[in-house]
Amino acid sequence: MTNMIVKSAAVALLATVAIPAISLAQSAPLIIGMSTTPTTLDPHEDSSAPNNATSRHIWDSLINLTGTSANEPELATAWKAIDSTHWEFKLREGVKFHDGSAFDAQDVVASLLRARDKPSQGFASYTRNIVAVTAKDPMTVVIETSVPDPLLLNSVSRVRIISSDCADASVQEFDTGACAIGTGAYAFSSFTPGDRLVLKRNDDYFAGPSHWSDVTLRFLPDDGARLASLLSNEIEIVEALPADGMARVEESDDLQVINGQSSRLVYMGMDVSKDVSPFIQAADGSPLDTNPLKDERVRRAILMAINRPAIVDRVMQKNGTVADQFVAEGYMGHSDAVEPVGYDPEAAKALLAEAGYPDGFRITVHGPSGRYVKDSEVVQAVGQMLARIGIQAQVEVQPWSMYSNAYSEGAFSMFLGSWGVNTGETTNPTVALVATRNEEKGTGRYNGGGISDPQIDEVLAKASSTLDEAERGPLLEELSELTFGKLWLLPMHYENVVLGAKSSVRYAPRGDKYTLAYFVEPAE
């Protein structure tokens, strides 16, 4: 604990440095073509990347999580660990909500508890250890955790701070704008679900006004529509630039391609809990009274049947990097002991036979459309590759609005999933995707396969309550080894960040793949 207190004191000292103000505010509007569509503006309803990226335009958090997963001051200017389970946050003076009301500690208390106690449990992965939030004085908040929590700072950076007046507001009240009132760089103008969010500049923003007087986030999950909007000069910057349009953008003097590396892992999840899985039948189509995915040999055979380098190279047109575990080399929790699984269809067939399925079986593979890079095409490719080892795969793709809850709630037998590992280490994705689902503990919220491995739960409990990084490191590596050694998830790839933009703007890609209007700058 001594080491952590010393580090926390250093963090608190550094945290007194305010975010530098952005000047040169102008009257120009900005339009961003988003590759995904948020399901709601309620910032505490569901922690998905589209929702979180959208909410950051209107609301701030105690801590700003940068594009490289560093913690910087935002509504909190300084913080320190009082002891192993209590953290104190000093709040920024003089901040106003868009309606003119003053920001204070009661807003923080209401926001963190609302995010923790929401029936949707959308933020359980981040708030699960929070026991109490109290206002020590109008500009000081103390957070008490049930156990020492080494990721508390990262966790509170995910929770947007709303006005305490809206603590009991419904999702609809946020979507209609009645409670879409934040302290952020932009204020709500209008929201048309599935189409666009229109914002206006907050000229009193504490970090300085944005460069852009008005911002429109257009939701364009269709690759062709997004590319066409950029090429026709309708939009300043678009997310997930389609690979087949990259050459046209590069050839234009007025456009540019912006590249970066993300921390988003895409994986295939599997139902490993039910004895009879809903979308699996015997090879002849008759009912199958066993679930083959519960057998590690079958899971390994499936991964060996998927030519991941070919998917990254051809299907994704190089907009990804083959993955073998939660995080790439250099991040906390990456383990050299995790052995990569190579493409080997013949060995896969042998494993299926050994597991008792020499003729394979039938399965429906589910996936989203317009959520991840080339997601529907990736799922189609997986289905075709499984056929080569005798698994008759039918592919079903759904719009993200239908798919998002279904896959995380365990509705499917095999499905495409993803997680932005923005903590830069392995406890957060393990908590969300692999830990045994437990609403009281806040674990397994997105564990759509029903994974329940007591060994993983035990190691995770230790890693989640160990503050000393030298002790945490081996535990984080063990989480990777247990998850991917047993192939509870089948790692596919890390997505790359590829944006298309007018040459008149500049933007530094973020590891979380968020496109935030406040950080888009004029090139001149």
Residue, then its C-alpha position, 0 to 999 in steps of 0.5 A: m500500500t505504501n507504494m500506491i500512496v506515494k504514486s497517488a500523491a504524485v498523481a494528485l500533484l500532477a493533476t492540478v495542471a488544468i487542461p490547456a484552453i483551446s483558442l481560435a474559436q470561429s463560426a465554422p460548423l463541423i460535420i462528423g460522419m460516425s460509423t456507428t449509431p448510439t442507442t440513447l443519449d442517456p450517458h448511464e444507460d449502456s456503456s457501448a462505444p457509440n454511446n460513450a463517444t457521443s455522450r462525451h460531447i455534452w458531458d464531462s467526467l471527473i477525469n479525462l481519459t486521453g486517447t492513450s488511456a492516460n488520466e488527466p484533470e477534467l471536473a476534478t483538478a486533483w485526487k489522492a488515495i486517503d487509504s486503500t479504499h477511500w479516494e478524495f477528489k477536489l472539484r473544479e471551481g466555477v463550472k456551469f451546466h449548459d442551463g447556467s446552474a452551478f456544478d458541485a459535489q452533489d452532481v458527482v454524488a448523484s451521477l456516480l450512484r445513478a450509474r451504479d444503480k441503473p437497472s440496465q447495469g450498463f456501467a457495472s464493470y466500472t462502478r461495481n466496487i463503489v460502496a459510497v460517494t459522499a460530499k465532504d464539502p461543496m467542492t470535495v467528493v470522497i469515493e469509498t470502494s469495497v476493496p482496494d481498486p487499482l482501476l478506480l481512476n480509469s473507471v470514474s473517467r467513464v462516468r459522465i457527470i449529469s446535473s443532480d436535478c436529473a438523477d431520477a430522469s428517464v432515458q426518454e428525458f435525455d433523448t428528448g433533450a430535457c435532461a441532455i444538460g451537461t458541462g461539456a464543450y457542446a450543448f444539445s440542440s436536437f437528436t434524431p435517433g438513427d440519423r443525427l445529433v446537432l450540437k452548439r458550442n458552449d462558449d463558457y466551457f472551462a477549457g476554452p471554447s471549441h473551434w466549431s460553432d456548431v457540430t453535427l454528428r451524422f450516424l452513417p453505419d453504411d460504408g458507401a453512404r459515409l464515403a459518398s458524404l466525404l467525397s461530395n464535400e458534405i462532411e469534414i471527417v468520417e470514421a472507419l474510412p472504407a478500405d475500398g474508397m481509400a485510394r480515391v481519398e488519397e488521390s484527392d488534393d482536398l482530402q486525406v487519410i488519417n491512420g492510427q492503432s486502436s486498442r479494440l479487440v474483436y473476438m468470437g464468443m461462444d455459448v459455453s454454459k448451456d447443455v443444449s445450445p439454441f442455434i446448434q443441431a447435429a450434422d443431419g439437422s436433428p436435435l443435438d443433446t450436447n453442446p459441442l462448444k463446451d469442449e475446449r477441443v471444439r473451440r480450438a478446432i474452430l479457431m484453427a479453421i479461421n484464417r485470421p491473417a486472410i480476414v485481416d488482409r482481404v476482408m478488412q483490407k489491412n485495417g486490422t492486426v491479428a490478435d491472440q489475447f486481450v492486449a498487444e505486446g507492451y501492455m500490462g497483462h500481455s503474456d508470452a506464455v499464450e501460444p498463438v493458434g495458427y490456421d490449420p484446417e486439417a488439424a481442426k478436422a482431427l480435433l473435431a473427430e477426437a471430440g466426437y464430431p467427425d461429421g461436424f454439426r450445424i450452427t448459426v453464427h450471429g453478428p452485427s452490421g455496421r458496428y465494427v470494421k467490416d463486421s458482417e463480411v467478417v462473420q460471412a468469412v468465418g461461416q465459409m471457413l467453418a464449412r471447410i472442416g465440416i461445420q455447416a454454418q448459417v450466418e445471421v447479421q442484425p442491425w446493432s440496435m437489435y444485436s447489442n443487448a442480445y449478444s451480451e445477454g447470451a441469446f446466441s450460440m456463436f457470435l462476433g463481439s468486441w471490447g475496447v481495452n482502453t484501460g491498457e491492461t486486462t482486468n477490465p475486459t476480464v470483468a466485463l467479458v469473462a468473469t462469471r456473471n454476477e449482478e451484485k458484484g458487477t461482473g460478467r455484464y457482457n459475458g454472452g457465452g456464460i463463461s464461469d471459470p472459478q480459477i479466473d474469478e479467483v485470480l481476477a479478485k486478487a488482481s482487482s484489489t492489488l494496488d502494487e503494480a509489481e504484484r499485479g503484473p503477473l496476475l494480469e498475465e495469468l488472466s490472459e493465459l487462463t482466458f486464451g489458453k482455454l479459448w473461452l474467447l476466440p481472439m480475432h483481431y485488433e481494429n486499426v483506426v482509419l479516418g477520412a477527412k478534408s485537408s482543411v482539418r487535423y485530428a489525432p486518432r485515439g486508441d478508443k476510436y472515439t472521434l471527438a469534435y473538440f479535438v478536431e482542429p483547423a489545419e491552418 
